[in-house]
Amino acid sequence: MGYKGSSGSSVKEIVFGIFNTIFLLLGLAVFIVGVYLKVSRSLYTELLDSREFETGTALCVSAGIIVIVVSLLGFWGLWMKSQFILSLYFISVLIIFCLEIAAGIIAYIYRNKIEEIIEEDLRSGLKDIKRRTAWDTVQEKFECCGVRNYTDWMGVYDINVPTSIPDSCCGYPDCGESGSAAAWRIGCVQDAKEWLEENYLLLGAVCVVIGAIHVLLLLVTAVLIFLLRMDG
């Protein structure tokens, strides 16, 4: 099928190229954010029974990769001036947009349960001897103690000495024997909660921007496909 250029279609191609470039960059941003979320608090995943948070960051990374691939598909369709490739691109962007809406709704519904899930998993992890090394690492790194406070360890860390806590709760050898006297006052769930709240806003902002770009891309792509069909 031949292609007859026109100023109208050329403008639409330029606009499409600009928005698709932004789409590509945002896909890269989502990928980077996903990697950051996974690496920056990977220690916490060792303490949690639930896999939701690990799965969530993995999905964020995967979503970034998918967006990048789809945006490259869009550039290919533009270069080939192919209605078929651009139509495939349109459908892909539409599917991604619908999935984002669904994910956003689910995240909004369960936003108040995040802290509850974390606290429940952390309390379960206190009693697991296999997770003591991970607990020590988290408490030393973030200078926190227990889930809510040092009392979470009492009667759990050493049943023979109910007032004892891990040395990682206070930062120097044998300090745990003194119990509450030397313990850090902040609980580890507070640090996790603050981090999640900060990054929840970051993810939300990124998703809103990508959603807006999606709508514009769908409109521009539909117009471009229409012009290619009219000029063909």
N, C-alpha and C positions, 0 to 999 in steps of 0.2 A: 504494500500500500504506500503510495507516495505521500509526501508531506509538504504542504505549501505553507511557508512561513508567513506570519503576519505580525504587525506590531503588537496586537492584542495578545496573541499567544506568547510572543517573546517576553512581554511584561510578566505574564503569568508564570513563565518558566523561571524568570529571575526571582520572582517572589517565592515560588516553590523552592528554588535552590537556597534562598536565604533562610526560610523557615525549616527546611530539612537540615541545613547546617546547624541551626540552633537545636533541632531535635537530636542530632548526632552528639553535640556537645553535652546536652542534658543527659543523654544515655550514658555518656562517659562519666558525667557527674554522679549519676545514680550508682554506677559500678564502683566508683571511688568511695562514695558514702557507705555502700554495703561492705566493702573491704575494711574501711575505718571502723564501722560498728562491730564487725567480727573480731578485729584485732584488739581494739581498745579495751574491750571487756571480756576477752576470751576466757579469763580466769574464772569468771562467774559461771560460765556454762558447765564447768567441772563440778560445781556445787549444786546444780539444779537437776531435778528428776525430769522436769518437763523439757521438751525439745523445741517448744514454740519459738523461743528467741533465737536459737541457733538456726532453725528452719527459716525464720523471718529474714535474717541477714543473708542466708544463702539465696533466698528468693529475690532479695534486693540486688545481689550481684548478678543473678541470672537475668533479672529484668533489664539491667543495664546492658548486658551482652545482647539480649534480644532486640532492644531498641537500636543499638549500634548496627546490628545486622540488617534490620528493617530499613534504617535510614540509608544504608549503602545500597539496598535494593531500590530505593527511591531514586538515588543518583543514577543507577544503572538504567532504570526506566526512562529517566529524563534524557540521558545521553542517547539511548536507543530510540527515543520518541515512540515508545511502544505502549499502546493502549492496554495490552494484556498485562505487562509488567507493572504499569502504574495502577491498574485495577487490582492486581494482587497486593500491591503496596497499600492501596486504599483499604482493602479488607483487613490486612495485617494491623494497620494503625487503628482501625475501628475495633478490632478484637482486643488490642492492648488497652485502648481507652475504656472499653466495657469492663475488662478485668481490673483496671485501676479503680473504677467506680465501685466495683464489688469489694475490693480490698479496703478501700477507704471507708465504706459503710461498716464492714466487719471491725476494722480498727476503732471506729468511733463507738460502736456498740460495746466493745470489750475494753475500752480505754481505762475504765475505773477498776478493772479486775487485774491489771498488770501487777500492781503492788501486792495484792492478795496472793497471786500465784507465786511471785518471787518469795514472799515471806514464808509461805507454806513449804516450798521446796527447800529453802535455806534451813528451816527448823528441822526438816527431815534429814538434811545433810549433816547437822550437828551430831547426830547419833550414829552416823556411818564412819567407822574407824578408817575405812579406805579413803575417805575424803579429808582426813585430818591434814595431810600435806597441802592440799589445795586451800583449805581454810587458813592454814598458817601463812601461805603466800599472799592470800587476799588481805588478811588482817595486817600483815606487816607492810604491804604495799600501800594500802589506803588508810592505814592507822585507824581501824575500826575494830570493834569487838562484839562478837555474837551477832544475833539478828537485829534485835532492838537495842540491846545493851549487854553488859558483861554478865548479868544474871542468867542469861540463856545458857551459859556454860555450867552453871553451878548444879552439881549433882549429875551432870552429863559427862564432863571431861574426865573426872576421876570420881567414881562412886564411893571410894574409900575416904576421899577428902572432898566433901561436897562444896566447900568454899573455893576450891582451886580453879584456876582458869589457865588457858594456854599462855606460854611466854610470849607468843606472837601478839597477845592482847595488850602488851605493855612495852615491848621492844628491847628487853635486855634479859640475859640468862637468869633463870630462877625467880623472875618477878611474879610469875603466876601463882606462886605459893602465898603471896600476900593478898590475893583475891582482888577485891574492889579498890584497894588503896592506890594501885598503880595503873589500873585499866583505863584504856581510852574510853571516853564517854559516848562517842557516836557509834551507833550500830551499823553494820555493813549494809543492811537493807536501805538505810537512808541514803548512803552513797549511790547505791544502784538506782534508787528512785529518782534522785536529783539528776543523775546522768541520763536516765530514760526520758525524763520530762524535757530536758534540754534538747536531746536529739529527736524526740517526738515532734517538736516544733520544726526542727531542721528538715526531717523527712516530710512533714506536712507541707512546708513551703515548697520543697522540691516537687512534690506531687501536684500541687496546685498549678505551678508554673508549667509543668509538663502537660497537665490536662488542658490548659489554655492553648498551648502550642498544638496539641492534638486536634482541637476543634478547628483551628485555623488551617492546619495541614489538610484536614479532611475537606474543608471548603475549597482550598486552592487546588488540591488534587482533583476534585470532582470537576471544577471548572476547566482545568488543564486537559483532562480526559475528554470533556465535551468539545473543546476547541480542536483537539487532535482528530476527533471523529468528524467534526464539521469540515476541517481542512483536508481530511484524507480523501 
